[in-house]
Amino acid sequence: MAQISDIEKQQLLSQILNSPEFHDSKRYQELLQYLVDKSASGGSLKEVEIAHDLFGKDPGFDPSTDPLIRSYISNLRKKLEHYYLTTPDRFAFKLDIPKGQYLVTYTPVGPKIPAKKHLLRSPAFYLTIISLLVLLLVYREFARRTPLASTAPVAAVNPIWTEFLQPGSQPILLVVGDLLVLAEKGRRSGRTFLRDPRINSENDLRVYARQSPEKYAELEISDVSYVGAGATLGLPTLLQVFGSASDRMSIKLSSELKWDDFDKHCVVYVGSLKSLNKLDTLLSRTNIRYGLSPNTLKVVGGAKGETKAFDLDWRGGNYQRDYSVILKINGPGNNPMVLLTGFSEVGIMDAIKTSADPGLMSRISQFQSNNTLRSPFFFEMISEAEGVRYTVFRSRIEHFELLEDPTGKKQ
């Protein structure tokens, strides 16, 4: 196996520290530099040592009651993951902080190899994909037989979809958010499945397994997942927006998403904030932050440099009050990415409906002047939505802000 030299280590670290993810965050620069230096000397590294050396904590610091270090390391891993997602490969090695430890490792970066296809899938997986594909094929057949069908380029209903519909643009990947399901370890038949709304990633499972080992230690994330109704019921609206461009569309579940998928696609995510999966790292490029258990939604910083929290006043029954989130950002290959999401089905349906609204520009005029038609049109938006089950009967935009194009173009 190839070995990384000290010079290559320093070059890799320098590039990471000077990247957009790190150059404005002195604390995370110091933390990564500290971990690299400690790793070079060998041995082991404990939370208490990091807390004392880097954060000035006294010897009485107790990591079992204070999650400070774990929180910083978790965020650092997300920053690194986002860095690799948005930065072209320039080195033969990748700097990682493996889960469960604090010393960094250097992994050779070989040629990209297509992921192995699973020979076996759960029935739920097949049923979900089949139903989505059938819906897509039905729409395509309907479009072919419609007398008004034309070979002319599809006109975008609003600037959200301009780049998606341009002739010669990259294929469209529709990512449908699916929720993780737990199962008993080591059992392939007669398994008991459990959906815990607090566990939406492998890291969540590790945290709860430490807190309640008697309940979670013998559980693992299964190959079975499920898709909420909002993520699928809104697809006809999106297919209508894409028109003939749906001929170059493919569909994938968020749990099956690979980083290679971002390289050659215009990506659209539809689903709840709980099922973002790898897409979660992309929120670091916006001002929007969210939390689960309890549900929280905030705008941190932004154009006015202030933090705004949105109150999620959940009520019982079929009535739902939620906040929908629409994000349009630049992907790693300068390809557009749109996220249509919320906490509940009403939030998701509102995001889809708003994204397909021909009158969207007039609705956001109160937040921006007429220069909002600049291209590319990257932005973040939060709307308050009320409805019953999957029907939205009121929606009001609460936050809208243009985002800077990472390629250097100003919005």
C-alpha positions as a LaTeX table, in Angstrom:
\begin{tabular}{lrrr}
\hline
Residue & $x$ (\AA) & $y$ (\AA) & $z$ (\AA) \\
\hline
Met1 & 0.00 & 0.00 & 0.00 \\
Ala2 & 1.26 & 3.48 & $-0.89$ \\
Gln3 & 2.60 & 5.59 & 1.95 \\
Ile4 & 2.01 & 9.32 & 2.29 \\
Ser5 & 5.05 & 11.53 & 2.81 \\
Asp6 & 5.31 & 14.32 & 5.39 \\
Ile7 & 5.32 & 16.87 & 2.56 \\
Glu8 & 2.10 & 15.45 & 1.12 \\
Lys9 & 0.51 & 15.53 & 4.58 \\
Gln10 & 1.38 & 19.20 & 4.97 \\
Gln11 & 0.14 & 20.06 & 1.47 \\
Leu12 & $-3.15$ & 18.27 & 2.09 \\
Leu13 & $-3.64$ & 19.97 & 5.45 \\
Ser14 & $-2.81$ & 23.39 & 3.99 \\
Gln15 & $-5.34$ & 22.99 & 1.20 \\
Ile16 & $-8.07$ & 21.95 & 3.65 \\
Leu17 & $-7.37$ & 24.80 & 6.10 \\
Asn18 & $-7.51$ & 27.36 & 3.27 \\
Ser19 & $-10.76$ & 26.00 & 1.84 \\
Pro20 & $-14.08$ & 27.92 & 2.21 \\
Glu21 & $-15.17$ & 25.43 & 4.89 \\
Phe22 & $-12.26$ & 26.31 & 7.17 \\
His23 & $-10.64$ & 29.64 & 6.32 \\
Asp24 & $-13.23$ & 31.67 & 8.28 \\
Ser25 & $-13.36$ & 29.30 & 11.25 \\
Lys26 & $-10.25$ & 29.69 & 13.40 \\
Arg27 & $-11.51$ & 27.24 & 16.03 \\
Tyr28 & $-11.88$ & 24.38 & 13.55 \\
Gln29 & $-8.56$ & 25.25 & 11.92 \\
Glu30 & $-6.89$ & 24.96 & 15.32 \\
Leu31 & $-8.71$ & 21.73 & 16.11 \\
Leu32 & $-7.72$ & 20.03 & 12.85 \\
Gln33 & $-4.12$ & 21.25 & 13.13 \\
Tyr34 & $-4.00$ & 19.94 & 16.72 \\
Leu35 & $-5.31$ & 16.50 & 15.72 \\
Val36 & $-2.82$ & 16.26 & 12.86 \\
Asp37 & 0.09 & 17.19 & 15.13 \\
Lys38 & $-0.99$ & 14.72 & 17.81 \\
Ser39 & $-1.44$ & 11.98 & 15.23 \\
Ala40 & 2.09 & 12.54 & 13.94 \\
Ser41 & 3.52 & 11.75 & 17.37 \\
Gly42 & 1.63 & 8.45 & 17.60 \\
Gly43 & $-0.02$ & 7.04 & 20.70 \\
Ser44 & $-3.63$ & 7.68 & 21.62 \\
Leu45 & $-5.75$ & 10.77 & 22.16 \\
Lys46 & $-8.56$ & 11.24 & 24.68 \\
Glu47 & $-11.37$ & 13.76 & 24.97 \\
Val48 & $-9.97$ & 15.06 & 28.27 \\
Glu49 & $-6.62$ & 15.77 & 26.62 \\
Ile50 & $-8.24$ & 17.73 & 23.78 \\
Ala51 & $-10.41$ & 19.67 & 26.23 \\
His52 & $-7.38$ & 20.61 & 28.35 \\
Asp53 & $-4.92$ & 21.43 & 25.55 \\
Leu54 & $-7.21$ & 23.20 & 23.09 \\
Phe55 & $-10.23$ & 24.45 & 25.03 \\
Gly56 & $-8.57$ & 25.35 & 28.32 \\
Lys57 & $-10.72$ & 23.04 & 30.43 \\
Asp58 & $-9.56$ & 22.17 & 33.93 \\
Pro59 & $-8.60$ & 18.61 & 35.02 \\
Gly60 & $-12.13$ & 18.09 & 36.34 \\
Phe61 & $-13.60$ & 18.08 & 32.83 \\
Asp62 & $-15.95$ & 15.09 & 32.49 \\
Pro63 & $-16.69$ & 14.03 & 28.89 \\
Ser64 & $-19.52$ & 11.77 & 30.06 \\
Thr65 & $-21.56$ & 14.83 & 31.10 \\
Asp66 & $-20.11$ & 17.47 & 28.77 \\
Pro67 & $-20.38$ & 16.63 & 25.02 \\
Leu68 & $-18.24$ & 19.63 & 23.98 \\
Ile69 & $-15.45$ & 17.65 & 22.33 \\
Arg70 & $-17.74$ & 15.10 & 20.67 \\
Ser71 & $-19.82$ & 17.94 & 19.24 \\
Tyr72 & $-16.79$ & 19.71 & 17.80 \\
Ile73 & $-15.35$ & 16.50 & 16.34 \\
Ser74 & $-18.71$ & 15.61 & 14.78 \\
Asn75 & $-18.92$ & 19.04 & 13.15 \\
Leu76 & $-15.31$ & 18.74 & 12.03 \\
Arg77 & $-16.09$ & 15.43 & 10.29 \\
Lys78 & $-19.03$ & 17.12 & 8.52 \\
Lys79 & $-16.80$ & 19.97 & 7.38 \\
Leu80 & $-14.27$ & 17.50 & 6.01 \\
Glu81 & $-17.02$ & 15.51 & 4.28 \\
His82 & $-18.37$ & 18.67 & 2.69 \\
Tyr83 & $-14.86$ & 19.69 & 1.65 \\
Tyr84 & $-14.35$ & 16.42 & $-0.22$ \\
Leu85 & $-17.82$ & 16.73 & $-1.75$ \\
Thr86 & $-17.21$ & 20.19 & $-3.20$ \\
Thr87 & $-13.47$ & 20.10 & $-3.97$ \\
Pro88 & $-11.85$ & 18.29 & $-6.92$ \\
Asp89 & $-9.30$ & 15.61 & $-6.02$ \\
Arg90 & $-5.78$ & 17.10 & $-6.01$ \\
Phe91 & $-3.92$ & 14.63 & $-3.87$ \\
Ala92 & $-3.43$ & 10.89 & $-3.78$ \\
Phe93 & $-4.57$ & 10.66 & $-0.13$ \\
Lys94 & $-7.62$ & 11.66 & 1.90 \\
Leu95 & $-7.42$ & 12.91 & 5.49 \\
Asp96 & $-10.04$ & 11.27 & 7.71 \\
Ile97 & $-11.04$ & 11.15 & 11.37 \\
Pro98 & $-12.47$ & 7.63 & 11.76 \\
Lys99 & $-15.57$ & 7.27 & 13.91 \\
Gly100 & $-14.76$ & 6.31 & 17.49 \\
Gln101 & $-11.30$ & 7.90 & 17.58 \\
Tyr102 & $-9.65$ & 11.31 & 17.38 \\
Leu103 & $-6.40$ & 10.60 & 15.55 \\
Val104 & $-6.40$ & 11.35 & 11.84 \\
Thr105 & $-5.65$ & 8.79 & 9.15 \\
Tyr106 & $-4.57$ & 9.14 & 5.53 \\
Thr107 & $-6.38$ & 6.91 & 3.06 \\
Pro108 & $-5.14$ & 6.41 & $-0.53$ \\
Val109 & $-7.56$ & 7.81 & $-3.09$ \\
Gly110 & $-7.79$ & 5.25 & $-5.88$ \\
Pro111 & $-9.75$ & 5.45 & $-9.11$ \\
Lys112 & $-13.49$ & 5.75 & $-8.65$ \\
Ile113 & $-15.03$ & 2.30 & $-8.82$ \\
Pro114 & $-18.76$ & 1.87 & $-9.35$ \\
Ala115 & $-20.47$ & 0.72 & $-6.19$ \\
Lys116 & $-21.30$ & $-2.99$ & $-6.08$ \\
Lys117 & $-24.87$ & $-3.78$ & $-6.81$ \\
His118 & $-26.75$ & $-5.48$ & $-4.03$ \\
Leu119 & $-28.13$ & $-8.80$ & $-5.21$ \\
Leu120 & $-30.88$ & $-8.76$ & $-2.64$ \\
Arg121 & $-33.17$ & $-5.91$ & $-1.70$ \\
Ser122 & $-36.13$ & $-5.66$ & 0.58 \\
Pro123 & $-39.61$ & $-5.86$ & $-0.96$ \\
Ala124 & $-40.30$ & $-2.35$ & 0.31 \\
Phe125 & $-37.31$ & $-1.05$ & $-1.64$ \\
Tyr126 & $-38.52$ & $-2.62$ & $-4.88$ \\
Leu127 & $-42.12$ & $-1.50$ & $-4.37$ \\
Thr128 & $-41.05$ & 2.08 & $-3.75$ \\
Ile129 & $-38.79$ & 2.27 & $-6.78$ \\
Ile130 & $-41.28$ & 0.46 & $-9.02$ \\
Ser131 & $-44.12$ & 2.79 & $-8.04$ \\
Leu132 & $-41.97$ & 5.85 & $-8.73$ \\
Leu133 & $-40.81$ & 4.52 & $-12.09$ \\
Val134 & $-44.36$ & 3.61 & $-13.10$ \\
Leu135 & $-45.45$ & 7.15 & $-12.28$ \\
Leu136 & $-42.60$ & 8.53 & $-14.37$ \\
Leu137 & $-43.35$ & 6.24 & $-17.33$ \\
Val138 & $-47.07$ & 7.05 & $-17.23$ \\
Tyr139 & $-46.32$ & 10.74 & $-17.38$ \\
Arg140 & $-43.89$ & 10.29 & $-20.27$ \\
Glu141 & $-46.45$ & 8.28 & $-22.24$ \\
Phe142 & $-49.11$ & 10.89 & $-21.55$ \\
Ala143 & $-46.76$ & 13.66 & $-22.71$ \\
Arg144 & $-46.01$ & 11.82 & $-25.98$ \\
Arg145 & $-49.70$ & 11.47 & $-26.84$ \\
Thr146 & $-50.59$ & 15.04 & $-25.99$ \\
Pro147 & $-51.20$ & 17.06 & $-29.20$ \\
Leu148 & $-49.52$ & 20.09 & $-27.66$ \\
Ala149 & $-46.26$ & 18.19 & $-27.15$ \\
Ser150 & $-43.33$ & 19.97 & $-28.80$ \\
Thr151 & $-39.67$ & 19.40 & $-29.41$ \\
Ala152 & $-38.94$ & 22.98 & $-28.36$ \\
Pro153 & $-37.02$ & 23.48 & $-25.11$ \\
Val154 & $-39.18$ & 23.42 & $-22.01$ \\
Ala155 & $-39.72$ & 26.86 & $-20.47$ \\
Ala156 & $-39.05$ & 27.07 & $-16.74$ \\
Val157 & $-42.07$ & 28.06 & $-14.65$ \\
Asn158 & $-39.69$ & 30.20 & $-12.54$ \\
Pro159 & $-35.91$ & 30.71 & $-12.19$ \\
Ile160 & $-35.53$ & 27.72 & $-9.86$ \\
Trp161 & $-35.57$ & 25.31 & $-12.78$ \\
Thr162 & $-33.86$ & 27.29 & $-15.57$ \\
Glu163 & $-30.58$ & 25.32 & $-15.54$ \\
Phe164 & $-32.41$ & 21.99 & $-15.20$ \\
Leu165 & $-34.37$ & 22.53 & $-18.40$ \\
Gln166 & $-31.70$ & 24.01 & $-20.64$ \\
Pro167 & $-30.81$ & 21.92 & $-23.74$ \\
Gly168 & $-27.65$ & 19.93 & $-23.15$ \\
Ser169 & $-27.78$ & 20.23 & $-19.37$ \\
Gln170 & $-26.78$ & 17.28 & $-17.20$ \\
Pro171 & $-29.26$ & 14.46 & $-16.47$ \\
Ile172 & $-31.66$ & 15.06 & $-13.60$ \\
Leu173 & $-31.37$ & 12.85 & $-10.51$ \\
Leu174 & $-34.49$ & 12.89 & $-8.36$ \\
Val175 & $-33.53$ & 11.88 & $-4.82$ \\
Val176 & $-36.47$ & 10.71 & $-2.71$ \\
Gly177 & $-35.88$ & 10.82 & 1.04 \\
Asp178 & $-36.41$ & 7.49 & 2.80 \\
Leu179 & $-36.43$ & 7.00 & 6.58 \\
Leu180 & $-34.07$ & 4.56 & 8.29 \\
Val181 & $-35.43$ & 1.46 & 10.01 \\
Leu182 & $-33.68$ & $-0.57$ & 12.72 \\
Ala183 & $-33.46$ & $-4.35$ & 12.97 \\
Glu184 & $-31.89$ & $-6.94$ & 15.27 \\
Lys185 & $-28.21$ & $-7.59$ & 14.64 \\
Gly186 & $-27.18$ & $-10.84$ & 13.03 \\
Arg187 & $-30.68$ & $-12.03$ & 12.10 \\
Arg188 & $-31.70$ & $-12.44$ & 8.47 \\
Ser189 & $-35.10$ & $-14.07$ & 9.02 \\
Gly190 & $-37.89$ & $-13.49$ & 11.51 \\
Arg191 & $-36.50$ & $-10.05$ & 12.30 \\
Thr192 & $-38.29$ & $-7.38$ & 14.29 \\
Phe193 & $-38.14$ & $-3.95$ & 12.71 \\
Leu194 & $-38.25$ & $-0.66$ & 14.60 \\
Arg195 & $-38.59$ & 2.92 & 13.38 \\
Asp196 & $-37.30$ & 5.38 & 15.99 \\
Pro197 & $-37.85$ & 9.01 & 14.86 \\
Arg198 & $-34.78$ & 10.08 & 16.82 \\
Ile199 & $-32.44$ & 7.83 & 14.82 \\
Asn200 & $-31.82$ & 9.05 & 11.29 \\
Ser201 & $-28.15$ & 8.19 & 10.82 \\
Glu202 & $-25.51$ & 5.73 & 11.95 \\
Asn203 & $-24.14$ & 8.36 & 14.33 \\
Asp204 & $-27.57$ & 8.76 & 15.96 \\
Leu205 & $-27.67$ & 5.02 & 16.60 \\
Arg206 & $-24.22$ & 5.04 & 18.19 \\
Val207 & $-25.21$ & 7.90 & 20.50 \\
Tyr208 & $-28.38$ & 6.18 & 21.71 \\
Ala209 & $-26.60$ & 2.84 & 22.01 \\
Arg210 & $-24.22$ & 4.47 & 24.50 \\
Gln211 & $-27.06$ & 6.13 & 26.38 \\
Ser212 & $-29.37$ & 3.09 & 26.47 \\
Pro213 & $-27.29$ & 0.00 & 25.65 \\
Glu214 & $-30.02$ & $-2.34$ & 26.90 \\
Lys215 & $-32.33$ & $-1.03$ & 24.18 \\
Tyr216 & $-30.11$ & $-0.15$ & 21.22 \\
Ala217 & $-26.85$ & $-2.10$ & 21.53 \\
Glu218 & $-28.27$ & $-5.12$ & 19.68 \\
Leu219 & $-29.89$ & $-3.09$ & 16.89 \\
Glu220 & $-28.49$ & $-2.04$ & 13.53 \\
Ile221 & $-29.70$ & $-0.05$ & 10.54 \\
Ser222 & $-31.48$ & $-2.50$ & 8.28 \\
Asp223 & $-31.72$ & $-2.75$ & 4.51 \\
Val224 & $-35.41$ & $-1.91$ & 4.83 \\
Ser225 & $-36.57$ & 1.71 & 4.73 \\
Tyr226 & $-39.74$ & 3.56 & 3.89 \\
Val227 & $-40.76$ & 6.73 & 2.08 \\
Gly228 & $-43.23$ & 9.24 & 3.48 \\
Ala229 & $-46.34$ & 10.10 & 1.50 \\
Gly230 & $-45.37$ & 13.72 & 0.91 \\
Ala231 & $-42.19$ & 12.74 & $-0.95$ \\
Thr232 & $-44.18$ & 10.69 & $-3.49$ \\
Leu233 & $-47.53$ & 12.49 & $-3.73$ \\
Gly234 & $-45.76$ & 15.63 & $-4.89$ \\
Leu235 & $-43.94$ & 13.94 & $-7.76$ \\
Pro236 & $-46.66$ & 14.58 & $-10.40$ \\
Thr237 & $-46.22$ & 18.31 & $-9.78$ \\
Leu238 & $-42.46$ & 18.07 & $-10.39$ \\
Leu239 & $-42.94$ & 15.90 & $-13.48$ \\
Gln240 & $-45.24$ & 18.54 & $-14.89$ \\
Val241 & $-42.55$ & 21.17 & $-14.29$ \\
Phe242 & $-39.87$ & 19.10 & $-16.03$ \\
Gly243 & $-42.05$ & 18.18 & $-19.01$ \\
Ser244 & $-40.02$ & 16.49 & $-21.74$ \\
Ala245 & $-36.87$ & 16.90 & $-19.61$ \\
Ser246 & $-38.20$ & 13.98 & $-17.52$ \\
Asp247 & $-36.88$ & 11.73 & $-20.31$ \\
Arg248 & $-33.40$ & 12.23 & $-18.85$ \\
Met249 & $-34.46$ & 11.78 & $-15.25$ \\
Ser250 & $-33.55$ & 8.94 & $-12.91$ \\
Ile251 & $-34.75$ & 8.25 & $-9.36$ \\
Lys252 & $-32.84$ & 7.17 & $-6.28$ \\
Leu253 & $-33.50$ & 6.83 & $-2.54$ \\
Ser254 & $-31.46$ & 9.09 & $-0.26$ \\
Ser255 & $-30.13$ & 6.08 & 1.68 \\
Glu256 & $-28.66$ & 4.74 & $-1.58$ \\
Leu257 & $-27.00$ & 8.03 & $-2.55$ \\
Lys258 & $-23.30$ & 7.95 & $-3.48$ \\
Trp259 & $-20.99$ & 10.94 & $-3.73$ \\
Asp260 & $-20.38$ & 10.06 & $-7.40$ \\
Asp261 & $-24.05$ & 10.80 & $-8.06$ \\
Phe262 & $-23.38$ & 14.50 & $-7.51$ \\
Asp263 & $-20.69$ & 14.72 & $-10.18$ \\
Lys264 & $-22.81$ & 14.24 & $-13.28$ \\
His265 & $-26.36$ & 15.20 & $-12.33$ \\
Cys266 & $-28.61$ & 18.12 & $-11.64$ \\
Val267 & $-29.97$ & 16.94 & $-8.29$ \\
Val268 & $-33.45$ & 17.44 & $-6.83$ \\
Tyr269 & $-34.14$ & 16.19 & $-3.29$ \\
Val270 & $-37.71$ & 15.65 & $-2.13$ \\
Gly271 & $-38.36$ & 14.47 & 1.42 \\
Ser272 & $-38.24$ & 15.33 & 5.09 \\
Leu273 & $-35.33$ & 16.90 & 6.94 \\
Lys274 & $-34.99$ & 13.58 & 8.77 \\
Ser275 & $-34.13$ & 11.71 & 5.57 \\
Leu276 & $-31.56$ & 14.11 & 4.09 \\
Asn277 & $-28.77$ & 11.58 & 4.62 \\
Lys278 & $-25.53$ & 12.76 & 2.93 \\
Leu279 & $-27.23$ & 15.90 & 1.65 \\
Asp280 & $-27.21$ & 17.19 & 5.23 \\
Thr281 & $-23.64$ & 18.41 & 4.80 \\
Leu282 & $-24.70$ & 20.83 & 2.07 \\
Leu283 & $-26.66$ & 22.96 & 4.54 \\
Ser284 & $-23.34$ & 24.30 & 5.85 \\
Arg285 & $-23.22$ & 26.41 & 2.67 \\
Thr286 & $-26.42$ & 28.19 & 3.69 \\
Asn287 & $-27.62$ & 30.13 & 6.73 \\
Ile288 & $-30.25$ & 27.55 & 7.65 \\
Arg289 & $-29.74$ & 25.16 & 10.57 \\
Tyr290 & $-32.15$ & 22.55 & 11.85 \\
Gly291 & $-32.39$ & 20.11 & 14.74 \\
Leu292 & $-34.33$ & 16.93 & 15.44 \\
Ser293 & $-35.75$ & 15.69 & 18.75 \\
Pro294 & $-36.92$ & 18.34 & 19.35 \\
Asn295 & $-37.51$ & 19.87 & 15.94 \\
Thr296 & $-35.85$ & 23.27 & 15.59 \\
Leu297 & $-35.27$ & 25.59 & 12.64 \\
Lys298 & $-33.04$ & 28.67 & 12.60 \\
Val299 & $-31.46$ & 31.18 & 10.26 \\
Val300 & $-27.97$ & 31.92 & 11.58 \\
Gly301 & $-26.28$ & 35.08 & 10.34 \\
Gly302 & $-27.50$ & 35.88 & 6.87 \\
Ala303 & $-27.53$ & 39.28 & 5.19 \\
Lys304 & $-28.54$ & 41.08 & 8.40 \\
Gly305 & $-26.11$ & 39.13 & 10.58 \\
Glu306 & $-28.77$ & 38.10 & 13.06 \\
Thr307 & $-30.17$ & 34.77 & 14.25 \\
Lys308 & $-33.86$ & 34.07 & 13.76 \\
Ala309 & $-35.56$ & 31.04 & 15.25 \\
Phe310 & $-38.83$ & 29.64 & 13.92 \\
Asp311 & $-41.30$ & 28.30 & 16.44 \\
Leu312 & $-42.61$ & 24.85 & 15.51 \\
Asp313 & $-45.98$ & 24.79 & 17.24 \\
Trp314 & $-46.95$ & 21.17 & 16.68 \\
Arg315 & $-50.54$ & 20.19 & 17.35 \\
Gly316 & $-52.38$ & 16.91 & 17.52 \\
Gly317 & $-54.80$ & 15.51 & 14.97 \\
Asn318 & $-54.60$ & 15.80 & 11.21 \\
Tyr319 & $-53.89$ & 19.55 & 11.32 \\
Gln320 & $-50.21$ & 20.37 & 10.79 \\
Arg321 & $-48.30$ & 23.62 & 11.06 \\
Asp322 & $-44.83$ & 23.35 & 9.61 \\
Tyr323 & $-42.08$ & 25.31 & 7.89 \\
Ser324 & $-41.11$ & 24.32 & 4.38 \\
Val325 & $-37.51$ & 24.82 & 3.24 \\
Ile326 & $-36.36$ & 25.36 & $-0.35$ \\
Leu327 & $-32.66$ & 25.58 & $-1.12$ \\
Lys328 & $-31.01$ & 26.03 & $-4.49$ \\
Ile329 & $-27.24$ & 25.77 & $-4.36$ \\
Asn330 & $-24.31$ & 25.03 & $-6.65$ \\
Gly331 & $-23.22$ & 21.39 & $-6.80$ \\
Pro332 & $-19.64$ & 20.06 & $-6.85$ \\
Gly333 & $-19.52$ & 20.02 & $-10.65$ \\
Asn334 & $-21.11$ & 23.47 & $-10.99$ \\
Asn335 & $-24.39$ & 21.64 & $-11.39$ \\
Pro336 & $-27.54$ & 23.03 & $-9.73$ \\
Met337 & $-29.06$ & 21.29 & $-6.71$ \\
Val338 & $-32.53$ & 21.94 & $-5.30$ \\
Leu339 & $-33.72$ & 20.68 & $-1.89$ \\
Leu340 & $-37.48$ & 20.62 & $-1.22$ \\
Thr341 & $-38.03$ & 19.67 & 2.39 \\
Gly342 & $-39.77$ & 20.21 & 5.73 \\
Phe343 & $-40.48$ & 18.36 & 8.97 \\
Ser344 & $-43.97$ & 17.07 & 8.10 \\
Glu345 & $-45.89$ & 16.06 & 5.00 \\
Val346 & $-47.46$ & 19.53 & 4.87 \\
Gly347 & $-44.01$ & 21.15 & 4.86 \\
Ile348 & $-42.78$ & 18.90 & 2.05 \\
Met349 & $-45.92$ & 19.42 & $-0.05$ \\
Asp350 & $-45.66$ & 23.19 & 0.43 \\
Ala351 & $-42.02$ & 23.19 & $-0.72$ \\
Ile352 & $-42.97$ & 21.26 & $-3.88$ \\
Lys353 & $-45.98$ & 23.47 & $-4.58$ \\
Thr354 & $-43.97$ & 26.66 & $-4.07$ \\
Ser355 & $-41.15$ & 25.48 & $-6.33$ \\
Ala356 & $-43.66$ & 24.98 & $-9.16$ \\
Asp357 & $-45.44$ & 28.30 & $-8.64$ \\
Pro358 & $-45.26$ & 30.57 & $-11.74$ \\
Gly359 & $-45.94$ & 33.54 & $-9.45$ \\
Leu360 & $-42.98$ & 32.85 & $-7.15$ \\
Met361 & $-41.04$ & 35.95 & $-8.22$ \\
Ser362 & $-43.87$ & 38.26 & $-7.27$ \\
Arg363 & $-44.16$ & 36.52 & $-3.89$ \\
Ile364 & $-40.50$ & 37.15 & $-3.02$ \\
Ser365 & $-40.54$ & 40.76 & $-4.25$ \\
Gln366 & $-41.00$ & 41.93 & $-0.66$ \\
Phe367 & $-37.60$ & 40.44 & 0.23 \\
Gln368 & $-35.59$ & 41.34 & $-2.88$ \\
Ser369 & $-35.55$ & 43.98 & $-5.60$ \\
Asn370 & $-36.04$ & 43.20 & $-9.28$ \\
Asn371 & $-32.44$ & 42.00 & $-9.63$ \\
Thr372 & $-33.51$ & 38.59 & $-8.31$ \\
Leu373 & $-33.66$ & 37.39 & $-11.91$ \\
Arg374 & $-29.88$ & 37.19 & $-12.10$ \\
Ser375 & $-28.49$ & 33.88 & $-13.29$ \\
Pro376 & $-27.57$ & 31.55 & $-11.68$ \\
Phe377 & $-30.38$ & 31.94 & $-9.16$ \\
Phe378 & $-29.13$ & 30.40 & $-5.89$ \\
Phe379 & $-31.14$ & 31.09 & $-2.75$ \\
Glu380 & $-32.59$ & 29.85 & 0.53 \\
Met381 & $-36.24$ & 30.20 & 1.53 \\
Ile382 & $-38.41$ & 29.27 & 4.51 \\
Ser383 & $-42.22$ & 29.42 & 4.42 \\
Glu384 & $-44.76$ & 28.85 & 7.15 \\
Ala385 & $-47.37$ & 26.33 & 6.00 \\
Glu386 & $-50.62$ & 25.05 & 7.45 \\
Gly387 & $-52.68$ & 22.17 & 6.20 \\
Val388 & $-54.44$ & 18.90 & 6.85 \\
Arg389 & $-52.58$ & 15.69 & 6.04 \\
Tyr390 & $-51.19$ & 16.24 & 2.51 \\
Thr391 & $-53.15$ & 19.39 & 1.60 \\
Val392 & $-51.70$ & 22.87 & 2.13 \\
Phe393 & $-54.31$ & 25.57 & 2.59 \\
Arg394 & $-52.07$ & 28.46 & 3.70 \\
Ser395 & $-48.45$ & 29.35 & 3.02 \\
Arg396 & $-46.47$ & 32.51 & 3.82 \\
Ile397 & $-42.81$ & 33.19 & 3.03 \\
Glu398 & $-40.91$ & 34.07 & 6.22 \\
His399 & $-37.31$ & 34.16 & 4.99 \\
Phe400 & $-35.70$ & 34.60 & 1.59 \\
Glu401 & $-32.07$ & 35.33 & 0.80 \\
Leu402 & $-29.91$ & 35.03 & $-2.29$ \\
Leu403 & $-26.77$ & 32.93 & $-1.88$ \\
Glu404 & $-23.37$ & 33.59 & $-3.39$ \\
Asp405 & $-22.35$ & 31.45 & $-6.31$ \\
Pro406 & $-19.16$ & 29.51 & $-5.27$ \\
Thr407 & $-17.81$ & 29.96 & $-8.80$ \\
Gly408 & $-17.34$ & 33.64 & $-8.03$ \\
Lys409 & $-20.42$ & 35.19 & $-9.58$ \\
Lys410 & $-22.20$ & 37.58 & $-7.23$ \\
Gln411 & $-25.92$ & 37.28 & $-6.69$ \\
\hline
\end{tabular}
